[in-house]
Amino acid sequence: MEPYRPISCDLHDHLEIACLRRLRLQVELTDGTQVEGRALTTVSTPAKEEFLRLESADGVRDLRLDQLHAIRALDDESGFGRVVLSA
């Protein structure tokens, strides 16, 4: 896997808000796959990599932030919309 590339603070803030609100998200990964689940928290490793912890139907998953392409809130009342995290 490629070395971790930190995402911008603005984009990180969107993820933090999603976690604080425990939003159900559809997450699009840079490889084209999609994952749905509830945003729980963000996690940092000693190697300075950051992950979105998501509770999905398959259990809890940690998705590396630089592998996220976009997130979209599935909770209609959230007003969160779709946020593109990578180009």
Backbone as CSV, one residue per row, in Angstrom:
resi,resn,N_x,N_y,N_z,CA_x,CA_y,CA_z,C_x,C_y,C_z
1,MET,0.853,-1.189,0.000,0.000,0.000,0.000,0.894,1.246,0.000
2,GLU,0.401,2.280,-0.622,1.149,3.534,-0.724,1.289,4.199,0.647
3,PRO,2.320,5.046,0.811,2.446,5.803,2.062,1.203,6.674,2.289
4,TYR,0.857,6.848,3.540,-0.331,7.632,3.898,-0.153,9.101,3.511
5,ARG,-1.208,9.672,2.914,-1.241,11.095,2.572,-2.347,11.747,3.392
6,PRO,-2.021,12.629,4.330,-3.053,13.269,5.155,-4.062,14.037,4.307
7,ILE,-5.319,14.060,4.750,-6.344,14.845,4.071,-6.387,16.231,4.702
8,SER,-7.035,17.166,4.030,-7.087,18.537,4.539,-7.915,18.607,5.833
9,CYS,-7.646,19.631,6.620,-8.372,19.831,7.883,-9.871,20.031,7.632
10,ASP,-10.219,20.752,6.573,-11.633,20.980,6.257,-12.361,19.665,6.012
11,LEU,-11.737,18.783,5.252,-12.356,17.498,4.965,-12.408,16.621,6.216
12,HIS,-11.372,16.709,7.018,-11.347,15.963,8.281,-12.498,16.431,9.178
13,ASP,-12.784,17.724,9.164,-13.893,18.266,9.957,-15.226,17.644,9.551
14,HIS,-15.445,17.427,8.256,-16.682,16.776,7.803,-16.807,15.377,8.399
15,LEU,-15.704,14.660,8.441,-15.730,13.316,9.013,-16.006,13.356,10.506
16,GLU,-15.408,14.317,11.195,-15.643,14.462,12.640,-17.111,14.767,12.932
17,ILE,-17.710,15.630,12.120,-19.134,15.963,12.293,-19.981,14.719,12.074
18,ALA,-19.666,13.952,11.042,-20.401,12.721,10.772,-20.317,11.767,11.967
19,CYS,-19.141,11.687,12.578,-18.966,10.814,13.739,-19.720,11.346,14.956
20,LEU,-19.635,12.648,15.200,-20.354,13.239,16.338,-21.849,13.005,16.236
21,ARG,-22.372,13.078,15.017,-23.810,12.877,14.786,-24.170,11.410,14.594
22,ARG,-23.147,10.549,14.581,-23.365,9.114,14.353,-24.179,8.877,13.077
23,LEU,-23.812,9.605,12.011,-24.553,9.517,10.756,-24.317,8.177,10.068
24,ARG,-25.359,7.694,9.411,-25.210,6.558,8.507,-24.668,7.117,7.201
25,LEU,-23.574,6.528,6.731,-22.895,7.044,5.551,-22.802,5.994,4.451
26,GLN,-22.790,6.487,3.229,-22.341,5.700,2.094,-20.952,6.240,1.782
27,VAL,-19.957,5.386,1.865,-18.571,5.781,1.656,-18.098,5.208,0.328
28,GLU,-17.614,6.093,-0.537,-17.036,5.676,-1.816,-15.517,5.670,-1.653
29,LEU,-14.908,4.532,-1.940,-13.463,4.405,-1.828,-12.802,4.720,-3.173
30,THR,-11.521,5.045,-3.132,-10.808,5.422,-4.350,-10.708,4.262,-5.348
31,ASP,-10.885,3.020,-4.884,-10.842,1.874,-5.802,-12.204,1.583,-6.426
32,GLY,-13.205,2.426,-6.134,-14.525,2.285,-6.728,-15.530,1.515,-5.895
33,THR,-15.089,0.858,-4.840,-16.031,0.128,-3.994,-16.777,1.095,-3.081
34,GLN,-17.918,0.625,-2.569,-18.724,1.432,-1.654,-19.011,0.626,-0.393
35,VAL,-19.063,1.341,0.722,-19.361,0.741,2.015,-20.421,1.606,2.679
36,GLU,-21.406,0.971,3.296,-22.405,1.711,4.061,-22.270,1.327,5.529
37,GLY,-22.456,2.323,6.396,-22.399,2.054,7.821,-22.520,3.331,8.623
38,ARG,-22.514,3.173,9.939,-22.631,4.302,10.854,-21.237,4.781,11.249
39,ALA,-21.008,6.086,11.092,-19.725,6.693,11.467,-19.590,6.668,12.988
40,LEU,-18.498,6.095,13.477,-18.276,5.994,14.920,-17.242,6.990,15.420
41,THR,-16.074,6.988,14.801,-14.987,7.869,15.244,-13.877,7.858,14.196
42,THR,-12.913,8.743,14.373,-11.690,8.665,13.587,-10.592,8.167,14.517
43,VAL,-9.651,7.439,13.943,-8.591,6.793,14.715,-7.250,7.146,14.088
44,SER,-6.267,7.464,14.925,-4.902,7.708,14.462,-4.001,6.600,14.984
45,THR,-3.064,6.169,14.142,-2.122,5.130,14.552,-0.789,5.767,14.945
46,PRO,0.073,5.020,15.613,1.403,5.546,15.929,2.197,5.922,14.669
47,ALA,1.861,5.306,13.527,2.542,5.618,12.260,1.947,6.849,11.588
48,LYS,1.061,7.560,12.295,0.445,8.801,11.803,-0.537,8.576,10.653
49,GLU,-1.085,7.369,10.545,-2.155,7.108,9.591,-3.481,7.349,10.305
50,GLU,-4.487,7.813,9.545,-5.791,8.092,10.135,-6.861,7.269,9.430
51,PHE,-7.842,6.838,10.208,-8.904,5.967,9.724,-10.263,6.458,10.180
52,LEU,-11.281,6.184,9.369,-12.671,6.365,9.759,-13.164,5.019,10.250
53,ARG,-13.617,4.954,11.487,-14.187,3.724,12.039,-15.678,3.741,11.739
54,LEU,-16.123,2.700,11.033,-17.481,2.617,10.535,-18.093,1.294,10.996
55,GLU,-19.305,1.359,11.519,-20.025,0.138,11.895,-20.917,-0.247,10.726
56,SER,-20.554,-1.336,10.039,-21.301,-1.782,8.866,-21.987,-3.107,9.172
57,ALA,-22.729,-3.619,8.201,-23.405,-4.908,8.363,-22.393,-6.031,8.587
58,ASP,-21.160,-5.850,8.105,-20.102,-6.854,8.257,-19.309,-6.688,9.549
59,GLY,-19.691,-5.729,10.384,-18.960,-5.451,11.616,-18.262,-4.107,11.543
60,VAL,-17.403,-3.847,12.495,-16.685,-2.573,12.553,-15.504,-2.634,11.596
61,ARG,-15.385,-1.578,10.773,-14.296,-1.480,9.796,-13.567,-0.163,9.981
62,ASP,-12.260,-0.187,9.783,-11.442,1.022,9.767,-11.028,1.287,8.327
63,LEU,-11.456,2.435,7.801,-11.166,2.821,6.424,-10.133,3.943,6.426
64,ARG,-9.005,3.727,5.777,-7.932,4.726,5.757,-8.422,5.980,5.043
65,LEU,-8.242,7.140,5.682,-8.812,8.384,5.171,-8.340,8.740,3.771
66,ASP,-7.095,8.455,3.442,-6.626,8.806,2.099,-7.119,7.826,1.027
67,GLN,-7.879,6.821,1.436,-8.491,5.885,0.487,-9.975,6.194,0.272
68,LEU,-10.477,7.245,0.950,-11.866,7.653,0.789,-11.972,8.624,-0.384
69,HIS,-12.929,8.391,-1.266,-13.174,9.325,-2.366,-14.267,10.313,-1.975
70,ALA,-15.379,9.811,-1.431,-16.502,10.682,-1.067,-17.329,10.012,0.017
71,ILE,-18.061,10.837,0.751,-19.032,10.332,1.720,-20.366,11.014,1.464
72,ARG,-21.440,10.261,1.721,-22.790,10.821,1.583,-23.610,10.335,2.757
73,ALA,-24.288,11.265,3.424,-25.138,10.901,4.549,-26.397,10.216,4.043
74,LEU,-26.759,9.123,4.679,-27.971,8.393,4.330,-29.143,8.810,5.210
75,ASP,-28.864,9.571,6.258,-29.912,10.091,7.142,-30.499,11.335,6.494
76,ASP,-31.741,11.261,6.055,-32.365,12.359,5.313,-32.359,13.681,6.065
77,GLU,-32.557,13.632,7.369,-32.681,14.873,8.137,-31.331,15.531,8.458
78,SER,-30.239,14.892,8.088,-28.927,15.418,8.481,-28.545,16.692,7.739
79,GLY,-28.994,16.848,6.481,-28.605,18.006,5.693,-27.124,17.970,5.321
80,PHE,-26.491,16.841,5.478,-25.050,16.696,5.287,-24.664,16.636,3.814
81,GLY,-25.448,15.945,2.992,-25.168,15.873,1.569,-23.972,14.981,1.249
82,ARG,-23.412,15.164,0.042,-22.256,14.397,-0.420,-21.030,15.286,-0.383
83,VAL,-19.951,14.755,0.170,-18.690,15.489,0.279,-17.617,14.674,-0.420
84,VAL,-16.963,15.279,-1.421,-15.861,14.617,-2.123,-14.573,14.898,-1.357
85,LEU,-13.875,13.823,-1.000,-12.665,13.941,-0.191,-11.390,13.866,-1.012
86,SER,-11.474,13.262,-2.202,-10.279,13.169,-3.047,-10.641,13.505,-4.479
87,ALA,-9.633,13.901,-5.247,-9.860,14.274,-6.660,-9.977,13.047,-7.537
